[in-house]
Amino acid sequence: MTERIEKDLRKTFREIKDLHLGILLAGVGVLIKDTAEFIAANGFNDPLIDLFRKTYQQVYENDRLYWRTIGPDLYKSLDDVSLPSGVVTAAAMGNLNINPLCQPVIEKEWTRFTGWLFFKTFTYEMTDAILKKSSLREEKEKADNPRSMDDQVIEIIQKLSASAKEGHWYWYPLFLYLSVLLGKTRFETLKETN
């Protein structure tokens, strides 16, 4: 991670760290749809993308009858439902701007739900990468110290990014949100490891 990227991530972290849980989860819901569209448009593939696709598919297949009936916007494009798109594309070009994801308009039942389910499932699957060179107890202790949270978030983003084979920049918005949520939930979604 370059110094410039780290500086941008720290700045962006300060912009979102105090957002309430619902809008953070909705941000993940929007970002996973945006990331899926970006990956498909660019033909990327590696083991991390395979895990992303598997998790994304699980999220979108969960309780389909309910969502088709009550929340059909879940299955439409971000543009079709007037939600921010292109955040991932901009990040891939070096412009980390998550301001559109800080707006209350993104907080819908379906964006929160998909954000929560993706967060819970993906971080569980990435436990080994997230806890590399640390333990769950150590991460929880760091999360309890608000002064070290920005360093912890950057460290987690670096660990997650190390799993990517096809570049890193486009992952940064999603990894930032997941890292902040891990701290806010005290890493409860991770599995215990020895």
Secondary structure, DSSP 8 states (H G I E B T S, - for coil): --HHHHHHHHHHHHHHTTS-HHHHHHHHHHHHHHHHHHHHHHT--SHHHHHHHHHHHHHHHTTHHHHHHH-GGGGS-TTTTT----HHHHHHTT----GGGGSGGG--HHHHHHHHHHHHHHHHHTHHHHTTTS-HHHHHHHHT-GGGHHHHHHHHHHHHHTT-SS-SGGGHHHHHHHHHHHHHTTTTTS----
